[in-house]
Amino acid sequence: MQETYLYTFASVLIISAISFSGLLALSMKERILRKYVFVLVSLAVGALFGDAFLHLIPESFEGLNETMVGILVIAGILVFFGLEKFLHWHHHNEENHTALHTGKMILVSDGLHNFIDGAIIAASYFAGIEVGIATTFAIILHEIPQEIGDFGVLLHSGYKIKKALFYNFISALLAILGAGLALFLNEIAQTLIIYFIPIAAGGFIYIAGSDLVPELHKTKSARHSVAQFGAVILGVAAMIVLLFTE
């Protein structure tokens, strides 16, 4: 049991550290980075759609029937719709409030996803060290493109580079909380996780379709539009590649 705890927390610490993938961007001037941040936002769109439809929803079918999965996905969409409404009301007197709430939405959704990832890692180590390591490796491959995309969304929302990295890291730390709760609750947590996965998928679908895609349509340049389309495909492709590692 002690070995399970050790491996679990080592794994979630590694997952949390991946939130600093955006450090690669620090080598670039912020002015140049913001000029091309639309590519990172496009990558996030592809990664979020790909993650929802290729990973989270299919995984939900392993423990829930089709009707329940559909209900929970819709519930996730409605939860994030409600959250967005709250953020709109909260920032109704602020300029650029649309961009501000998009950044907060991505932090909330990613935080929920990281929490679930941490719980899944803990549950997988209960099945065996080898299973836990394989699950951690798959999540690492999954997190890198997503975290880079999320970092781009935060920059697009007006966050400075260092602040974007900091908030992304705080969101990533929820993986530790998820793992700790799963270890504490054990079998109860493993039962509850399956219900949160489709809710997270609904959140990803809502954010990608309602917040990020409209932002991409603001770009009128043909060259930028082609780059956006390519980045969206690349984000989806990254999620497809991960199917072969699971």
C-alpha positions as a Markdown table, in Angstrom:
| # | Residue | x | y | z |
|---|---|---|---|---|
| 1 | Met | 0.0 | 0.0 | 0.0 |
| 2 | Gln | 2.8 | 2.4 | 0.8 |
| 3 | Glu | 4.4 | 1.7 | -2.6 |
| 4 | Thr | 1.0 | 2.6 | -4.2 |
| 5 | Tyr | 0.9 | 5.9 | -2.4 |
| 6 | Leu | 4.5 | 6.7 | -3.4 |
| 7 | Tyr | 4.0 | 6.0 | -7.1 |
| 8 | Thr | 0.7 | 7.8 | -7.2 |
| 9 | Phe | 2.0 | 11.1 | -5.7 |
| 10 | Ala | 5.2 | 10.9 | -7.8 |
| 11 | Ser | 3.0 | 10.5 | -10.9 |
| 12 | Val | 0.7 | 13.4 | -10.2 |
| 13 | Leu | 3.6 | 15.7 | -9.4 |
| 14 | Ile | 5.0 | 14.9 | -12.8 |
| 15 | Ile | 1.6 | 15.6 | -14.4 |
| 16 | Ser | 1.4 | 18.9 | -12.5 |
| 17 | Ala | 4.8 | 19.9 | -13.7 |
| 18 | Ile | 3.7 | 19.6 | -17.3 |
| 19 | Ser | 1.7 | 22.8 | -16.8 |
| 20 | Phe | 5.0 | 24.5 | -17.3 |
| 21 | Ser | 5.1 | 23.4 | -21.0 |
| 22 | Gly | 4.4 | 27.0 | -21.7 |
| 23 | Leu | 7.9 | 27.9 | -20.4 |
| 24 | Leu | 9.1 | 27.1 | -24.0 |
| 25 | Ala | 7.3 | 30.3 | -25.0 |
| 26 | Leu | 9.3 | 32.4 | -22.6 |
| 27 | Ser | 12.2 | 32.3 | -25.1 |
| 28 | Met | 10.1 | 34.3 | -27.4 |
| 29 | Lys | 9.2 | 38.0 | -27.1 |
| 30 | Glu | 5.7 | 38.4 | -25.7 |
| 31 | Arg | 4.7 | 40.8 | -28.6 |
| 32 | Ile | 5.6 | 38.1 | -31.1 |
| 33 | Leu | 4.0 | 35.3 | -29.1 |
| 34 | Arg | 0.7 | 37.2 | -28.8 |
| 35 | Lys | 0.8 | 37.9 | -32.6 |
| 36 | Tyr | 0.6 | 34.1 | -33.3 |
| 37 | Val | -1.3 | 33.0 | -30.2 |
| 38 | Phe | -4.3 | 32.2 | -32.5 |
| 39 | Val | -2.3 | 29.1 | -33.5 |
| 40 | Leu | -2.2 | 27.9 | -29.9 |
| 41 | Val | -5.9 | 28.7 | -29.5 |
| 42 | Ser | -6.6 | 26.6 | -32.6 |
| 43 | Leu | -4.5 | 23.7 | -31.2 |
| 44 | Ala | -6.6 | 23.9 | -28.0 |
| 45 | Val | -9.9 | 23.7 | -30.0 |
| 46 | Gly | -8.6 | 20.5 | -31.7 |
| 47 | Ala | -7.3 | 19.0 | -28.5 |
| 48 | Leu | -10.5 | 19.7 | -26.5 |
| 49 | Phe | -12.8 | 18.3 | -29.2 |
| 50 | Gly | -10.5 | 15.3 | -29.7 |
| 51 | Asp | -10.2 | 14.6 | -26.0 |
| 52 | Ala | -14.0 | 14.8 | -25.5 |
| 53 | Phe | -15.1 | 12.7 | -28.4 |
| 54 | Leu | -12.2 | 10.3 | -28.7 |
| 55 | His | -11.2 | 9.7 | -25.1 |
| 56 | Leu | -13.6 | 10.9 | -22.4 |
| 57 | Ile | -17.0 | 10.0 | -23.9 |
| 58 | Pro | -15.8 | 6.5 | -25.2 |
| 59 | Glu | -14.3 | 5.8 | -21.8 |
| 60 | Ser | -17.7 | 6.7 | -20.1 |
| 61 | Phe | -19.4 | 4.0 | -22.1 |
| 62 | Glu | -17.3 | 1.4 | -20.3 |
| 63 | Gly | -19.2 | 2.1 | -17.0 |
| 64 | Leu | -22.4 | 3.8 | -18.0 |
| 65 | Asn | -25.2 | 3.2 | -20.5 |
| 66 | Glu | -25.6 | 5.5 | -23.6 |
| 67 | Thr | -28.5 | 7.4 | -22.1 |
| 68 | Met | -26.7 | 8.3 | -18.9 |
| 69 | Val | -23.6 | 9.3 | -20.8 |
| 70 | Gly | -25.7 | 11.6 | -23.0 |
| 71 | Ile | -27.4 | 13.1 | -19.9 |
| 72 | Leu | -24.1 | 13.8 | -18.1 |
| 73 | Val | -22.5 | 15.3 | -21.3 |
| 74 | Ile | -25.5 | 17.7 | -21.6 |
| 75 | Ala | -25.2 | 18.4 | -17.8 |
| 76 | Gly | -21.6 | 19.3 | -18.3 |
| 77 | Ile | -22.5 | 21.7 | -21.2 |
| 78 | Leu | -25.3 | 23.3 | -19.0 |
| 79 | Val | -22.9 | 23.6 | -16.0 |
| 80 | Phe | -20.4 | 25.5 | -18.0 |
| 81 | Phe | -23.1 | 27.5 | -19.7 |
| 82 | Gly | -24.3 | 28.5 | -16.3 |
| 83 | Leu | -20.8 | 29.3 | -15.2 |
| 84 | Glu | -20.2 | 31.5 | -18.2 |
| 85 | Lys | -23.5 | 33.4 | -17.5 |
| 86 | Phe | -22.2 | 34.0 | -14.0 |
| 87 | Leu | -18.9 | 35.3 | -15.3 |
| 88 | His | -20.7 | 37.5 | -17.8 |
| 89 | Trp | -22.8 | 39.1 | -15.0 |
| 90 | His | -19.8 | 39.4 | -12.7 |
| 91 | His | -17.7 | 41.2 | -15.3 |
| 92 | His | -20.5 | 43.2 | -17.1 |
| 93 | Asn | -18.8 | 46.5 | -16.3 |
| 94 | Glu | -15.3 | 45.4 | -17.4 |
| 95 | Glu | -13.8 | 45.9 | -20.8 |
| 96 | Asn | -12.9 | 42.7 | -22.8 |
| 97 | His | -15.0 | 40.7 | -20.3 |
| 98 | Thr | -15.5 | 38.0 | -23.0 |
| 99 | Ala | -11.8 | 37.3 | -23.2 |
| 100 | Leu | -11.5 | 37.4 | -19.4 |
| 101 | His | -14.2 | 34.8 | -18.8 |
| 102 | Thr | -12.9 | 32.5 | -21.5 |
| 103 | Gly | -9.6 | 32.3 | -19.6 |
| 104 | Lys | -11.4 | 31.6 | -16.4 |
| 105 | Met | -13.5 | 29.0 | -18.1 |
| 106 | Ile | -10.5 | 27.1 | -19.4 |
| 107 | Leu | -8.9 | 27.2 | -15.9 |
| 108 | Val | -12.1 | 25.7 | -14.3 |
| 109 | Ser | -12.5 | 23.0 | -17.0 |
| 110 | Asp | -8.8 | 22.1 | -17.0 |
| 111 | Gly | -8.9 | 22.0 | -13.2 |
| 112 | Leu | -11.8 | 19.6 | -13.2 |
| 113 | His | -10.0 | 17.5 | -15.8 |
| 114 | Asn | -6.8 | 17.5 | -13.8 |
| 115 | Phe | -8.7 | 16.5 | -10.7 |
| 116 | Ile | -10.2 | 13.5 | -12.6 |
| 117 | Asp | -6.8 | 12.6 | -14.0 |
| 118 | Gly | -5.3 | 12.5 | -10.5 |
| 119 | Ala | -8.1 | 10.3 | -9.3 |
| 120 | Ile | -7.8 | 8.0 | -12.3 |
| 121 | Ile | -4.0 | 7.6 | -11.7 |
| 122 | Ala | -4.6 | 6.7 | -8.1 |
| 123 | Ala | -7.3 | 4.1 | -9.1 |
| 124 | Ser | -5.0 | 2.6 | -11.7 |
| 125 | Tyr | -2.2 | 2.0 | -9.2 |
| 126 | Phe | -4.7 | 0.0 | -7.1 |
| 127 | Ala | -4.9 | -2.3 | -10.1 |
| 128 | Gly | -1.1 | -2.7 | -10.2 |
| 129 | Ile | 2.1 | -0.7 | -10.5 |
| 130 | Glu | 2.5 | -1.5 | -14.2 |
| 131 | Val | -1.1 | -0.4 | -14.9 |
| 132 | Gly | -0.5 | 2.8 | -13.0 |
| 133 | Ile | 2.7 | 3.6 | -14.9 |
| 134 | Ala | 1.0 | 2.9 | -18.2 |
| 135 | Thr | -1.9 | 5.2 | -17.3 |
| 136 | Thr | 0.4 | 8.0 | -16.2 |
| 137 | Phe | 2.4 | 7.8 | -19.4 |
| 138 | Ala | -0.8 | 8.0 | -21.5 |
| 139 | Ile | -2.0 | 11.1 | -19.4 |
| 140 | Ile | 1.4 | 12.7 | -19.8 |
| 141 | Leu | 1.2 | 12.4 | -23.6 |
| 142 | His | -2.3 | 13.7 | -23.4 |
| 143 | Glu | -1.5 | 16.7 | -21.2 |
| 144 | Ile | 1.4 | 18.2 | -23.2 |
| 145 | Pro | -0.6 | 19.4 | -26.2 |
| 146 | Gln | -3.6 | 20.3 | -24.0 |
| 147 | Glu | -1.5 | 22.4 | -21.6 |
| 148 | Ile | 0.3 | 24.2 | -24.5 |
| 149 | Gly | -3.2 | 25.0 | -26.0 |
| 150 | Asp | -4.5 | 26.2 | -22.6 |
| 151 | Phe | -1.5 | 28.4 | -22.2 |
| 152 | Gly | -2.3 | 30.0 | -25.5 |
| 153 | Val | -5.9 | 30.6 | -24.5 |
| 154 | Leu | -4.8 | 32.3 | -21.3 |
| 155 | Leu | -2.5 | 34.6 | -23.3 |
| 156 | His | -5.3 | 35.3 | -25.7 |
| 157 | Ser | -7.5 | 36.2 | -22.7 |
| 158 | Gly | -5.1 | 38.9 | -21.7 |
| 159 | Tyr | -3.0 | 37.1 | -19.1 |
| 160 | Lys | 0.7 | 38.0 | -18.9 |
| 161 | Ile | 3.0 | 35.0 | -19.6 |
| 162 | Lys | 4.1 | 34.6 | -15.9 |
| 163 | Lys | 0.6 | 34.9 | -14.6 |
| 164 | Ala | -0.7 | 32.4 | -17.2 |
| 165 | Leu | 2.0 | 29.9 | -16.2 |
| 166 | Phe | 1.1 | 30.4 | -12.5 |
| 167 | Tyr | -2.6 | 29.9 | -12.9 |
| 168 | Asn | -2.1 | 27.0 | -15.2 |
| 169 | Phe | 0.1 | 25.4 | -12.5 |
| 170 | Ile | -2.5 | 26.0 | -9.7 |
| 171 | Ser | -5.1 | 24.3 | -12.0 |
| 172 | Ala | -2.7 | 21.4 | -12.5 |
| 173 | Leu | -2.2 | 21.0 | -8.7 |
| 174 | Leu | -5.8 | 19.8 | -8.5 |
| 175 | Ala | -4.5 | 16.4 | -9.8 |
| 176 | Ile | -2.8 | 16.0 | -6.4 |
| 177 | Leu | -6.1 | 16.7 | -4.7 |
| 178 | Gly | -7.9 | 14.2 | -6.9 |
| 179 | Ala | -5.3 | 11.5 | -6.3 |
| 180 | Gly | -5.4 | 12.2 | -2.5 |
| 181 | Leu | -9.2 | 11.9 | -2.4 |
| 182 | Ala | -9.2 | 8.8 | -4.5 |
| 183 | Leu | -6.6 | 7.1 | -2.2 |
| 184 | Phe | -8.7 | 8.1 | 0.8 |
| 185 | Leu | -12.1 | 7.0 | -0.5 |
| 186 | Asn | -10.6 | 4.0 | -2.5 |
| 187 | Glu | -13.5 | 2.0 | -4.0 |
| 188 | Ile | -16.1 | 4.8 | -3.5 |
| 189 | Ala | -13.9 | 7.2 | -5.5 |
| 190 | Gln | -13.5 | 4.7 | -8.3 |
| 191 | Thr | -17.3 | 4.5 | -8.6 |
| 192 | Leu | -17.8 | 8.2 | -8.7 |
| 193 | Ile | -15.1 | 9.0 | -11.2 |
| 194 | Ile | -17.0 | 7.5 | -14.1 |
| 195 | Tyr | -19.8 | 10.1 | -13.6 |
| 196 | Phe | -17.5 | 13.1 | -13.7 |
| 197 | Ile | -15.7 | 12.0 | -16.9 |
| 198 | Pro | -18.7 | 12.8 | -19.3 |
| 199 | Ile | -19.4 | 16.0 | -17.4 |
| 200 | Ala | -15.8 | 17.1 | -18.1 |
| 201 | Ala | -16.4 | 16.1 | -21.8 |
| 202 | Gly | -19.4 | 18.3 | -21.9 |
| 203 | Gly | -17.4 | 21.2 | -20.5 |
| 204 | Phe | -14.7 | 20.7 | -23.1 |
| 205 | Ile | -17.2 | 20.6 | -25.9 |
| 206 | Tyr | -18.9 | 23.8 | -24.7 |
| 207 | Ile | -15.7 | 25.8 | -24.3 |
| 208 | Ala | -14.2 | 24.7 | -27.6 |
| 209 | Gly | -17.5 | 25.3 | -29.5 |
| 210 | Ser | -18.9 | 28.3 | -27.8 |
| 211 | Asp | -15.9 | 30.3 | -26.6 |
| 212 | Leu | -12.9 | 29.4 | -28.7 |
| 213 | Val | -14.3 | 28.7 | -32.2 |
| 214 | Pro | -16.0 | 32.2 | -32.3 |
| 215 | Glu | -12.7 | 33.7 | -31.4 |
| 216 | Leu | -11.1 | 32.0 | -34.4 |
| 217 | His | -13.7 | 33.4 | -36.7 |
| 218 | Lys | -12.5 | 36.9 | -35.9 |
| 219 | Thr | -9.5 | 36.2 | -38.0 |
| 220 | Lys | -10.2 | 37.2 | -41.6 |
| 221 | Ser | -6.8 | 36.7 | -43.2 |
| 222 | Ala | -6.8 | 33.7 | -45.5 |
| 223 | Arg | -3.2 | 32.8 | -44.5 |
| 224 | His | -4.2 | 32.8 | -40.8 |
| 225 | Ser | -7.4 | 30.9 | -41.4 |
| 226 | Val | -5.4 | 28.1 | -43.1 |
| 227 | Ala | -3.0 | 28.1 | -40.2 |
| 228 | Gln | -5.9 | 27.8 | -37.8 |
| 229 | Phe | -7.5 | 25.0 | -39.6 |
| 230 | Gly | -4.1 | 23.1 | -39.7 |
| 231 | Ala | -3.6 | 23.7 | -36.0 |
| 232 | Val | -7.1 | 22.4 | -35.2 |
| 233 | Ile | -6.4 | 19.2 | -37.2 |
| 234 | Leu | -3.1 | 18.9 | -35.4 |
| 235 | Gly | -4.8 | 19.1 | -32.0 |
| 236 | Val | -7.3 | 16.4 | -33.0 |
| 237 | Ala | -4.5 | 14.3 | -34.6 |
| 238 | Ala | -2.6 | 14.4 | -31.3 |
| 239 | Met | -5.6 | 12.9 | -29.5 |
| 240 | Ile | -5.9 | 10.2 | -32.2 |
| 241 | Val | -2.2 | 9.3 | -31.8 |
| 242 | Leu | -2.8 | 8.8 | -28.0 |
| 243 | Leu | -5.5 | 6.2 | -28.8 |
| 244 | Phe | -2.6 | 3.9 | -29.8 |
| 245 | Thr | -0.9 | 4.4 | -26.4 |
| 246 | Glu | -3.8 | 3.4 | -24.2 |
